[in-house]
Amino acid sequence: VGEDSKLIYDLADQGGEMLALRYDLTVPFARYCAMNKISNIKRYHIAKVYRRDNPSIARGRLREFYQCDFDIAGQYDAMMPDAECVKIVQEILSGVNVGKFVVKVNHRMILDGIFEVCGVKEDMFRTICSSVDKLDKSPWEEVRKEMVDEKGLDEESADKIGE
């Protein structure tokens, strides 16, 4: 019984049988795949879910809301499911006309590949990654300075990362 179980609505029907309202879409999907021995599947699902939580409309926390999942389970060519997920997000946001948007991808293998191409030694990947993660909050000049002055990355590699 985890922390999430406190958020599940437990009910009893007229005969006293215990029931629960759907908390999310992921667990039933995983159960379905396991019970039916499904090894590869791609699907989307939109349905209402319910949380026994303190609602706060201002914070977007509601007791009843629609959840949209798209799932890719199984083994596929490397990186293809990731690319498909980015494409789906782009199609959804374009389709509902949210205006101009940027999809940001944070994937360790892509970042490692960029570092390798830029000449970062493999044993420095993690430390340089922690600097690059600061780009959302700090200007490039500060991140570059940290990589070169504090972490010992050569200037040429840092400049290639910045391109």
Stockholm file with secondary structure:
# STOCKHOLM 1.0

chainA/1-163         VGEDSKLIYDLADQGGEMLALRYDLTVPFARYCAMNKISNIKRYHIAKVYRRDNPSIARGRLREFYQCDFDIAGQYDAMMPDAECVKIVQEILSGVNVGKFVVKVNHRMILDGIFEVCGVKEDMFRTICSSVDKLDKSPWEEVRKEMVDEKGLDEESADKIGE
#=GR chainA/1-163 SS CCGGGGGSCEEECTTCCEEECCCCSHHHHHHHHHHTTCCSEEEEEEEEEECCSCCBGGGTBCSEEEEEEEEEESCCSTTHHHHHHHHHHHHHHHHTTCCSCCCCCCCHHHHHHHHHHTTCCGGGHHHHHHHHGGGGTSCHHHHHHIIIIITCCCHHHHHHHHC
#=GC SS_cons         CCGGGGGSCEEECTTCCEEECCCCSHHHHHHHHHHTTCCSEEEEEEEEEECCSCCBGGGTBCSEEEEEEEEEESCCSTTHHHHHHHHHHHHHHHHTTCCSCCCCCCCHHHHHHHHHHTTCCGGGHHHHHHHHGGGGTSCHHHHHHIIIIITCCCHHHHHHHHC
//
